Amino acid sequence: MKGTILIVEDNDTVRASLWNWLSEVFPDCNFLEAKSGEEAANQVFAKPPDIVLMDIGLLGMNGIRATQMIKAIAPHTKVVVVTIYEDLEHQTDALAAGASAYVTKRKMHNELIPIMKKLLDQAK
């Protein structure tokens, strides 16, 4: 499966771990990274990826606002929120902002790969 995936995560260790794990599962994909919502929006504006993996708890512009901005810039880009927040309010806000999926970090090792495969298939 080919595609471009932007990982938006302010924690360097978590971002690197996601990159390493996902690049093994999706070796044909191009991976990009951003540490903030602002940086992510700028990258999407320059060249929209197929999928954005978005943390919510970012400094400055949070992931919900960044998702809204990304969907306004690139409506075909799919945003998957990957977060520690397990409450319904954050999930509802993320989906209302345009996220295609919401995955908690506690469940991401079981849920993230099938979601990404489905979204990459749709991006073809």
N, C-alpha and C positions, 0 to 999 in steps of 0.2 A: 504494500500500500504506500503510495506516494502522497506527499502533501507537506504543508508548512505548518508547524506548530509553535506558537509563541507561549512561553511559560512566564507568567507574571507572578512573582513571589519576592517579597522583600528580604526573606531569610536566605542568606547565601547557601547554607548547608542544605536546606529543604529544596531550594531551586536546583542545586547541583545533583542532589539525589534523584529528583524527578527526571532531570535531563538524562542521567546515566541509565536509570531504569527504563524510561520510555524509548531511548535510542536503541536499546537492545531489543525491545519488543517491536519497534517500528524503524528498522535500519534504513529504509529507503526514504524516510521523512527528513526534512530540513528543520532543525530546531533553532529557535531564537529565544532570547531572554530579555526580560525587563524587570527592574526593581521597584517600579512605581506605576501607578495608573497613568500619570502624565507621559512617562516614557513609553508605555504600551500604546497609548493613543497616537503618539508621534510615529511609532513604528507601523501601526496599522494604516495611518494616513499615507505613509511613504510606500508601503507595499502590503496590502491586506493578506494575512495568513488564512489558512483554511480553518484552523482551530486556535482559540486562545484558552489556556488554562489560567483561570483568574482566582487569586486569593482575595478575600474580602478585606482583611485587616491590614491594609497598606497605609503607609504614612502619606500625608497629603490627601490626594483624591483616593477615596476608598474604592474597593472593587465593584461595588454596586454602581457608583457613579461612572467609573471607568467602563463598565459593561454598557451602560446607556450611551456613552460617547462612542465607543467602538461600533455598536450597532447602528448609530447614526452615520458614522463614517463609512462603514462597510457592512451593509445589511446581510450579505451572504456569509460573512464570517461567523462561525459557530463559537459561542462562548460557553465553556464548562467551568462552573465555579467549583473550586477545590478549597475547602475551608475547615477550620476547627469548629465553626458555629453549627450546632445541630438543631437549633430552634426553628420553629415554623415561620416566625417573622422574617428572619434572614432569608430563608428559602423562598418565601413569597415575594420579598423585595427583589431578590436576584432574578427570579423568573419573570417578574413584571418588568424588570430592566431589559429583558431580552435574552437572558441565559437559556441555552438549550438544555442544560442539565445542571444538577446540583449534587455534588459528591462531598461527603464529609471525609476529612483526612483519616479518621478512624476506620472508615470502610473503603478507602480508595484502592487498596490492593486487590479487592474483590470486584469493585464496581467500575473503576476508571477505564480499564482496557476495553471491555465490551462496548462501553459508550463511545470511546474514541474510534473503535473499528467501525461502528455504525455510522458515525459522523463523517469519517473519511470516505466510506463507501458512498455516502450521499453527495460528497463534494466532487465526485468524478464527473 
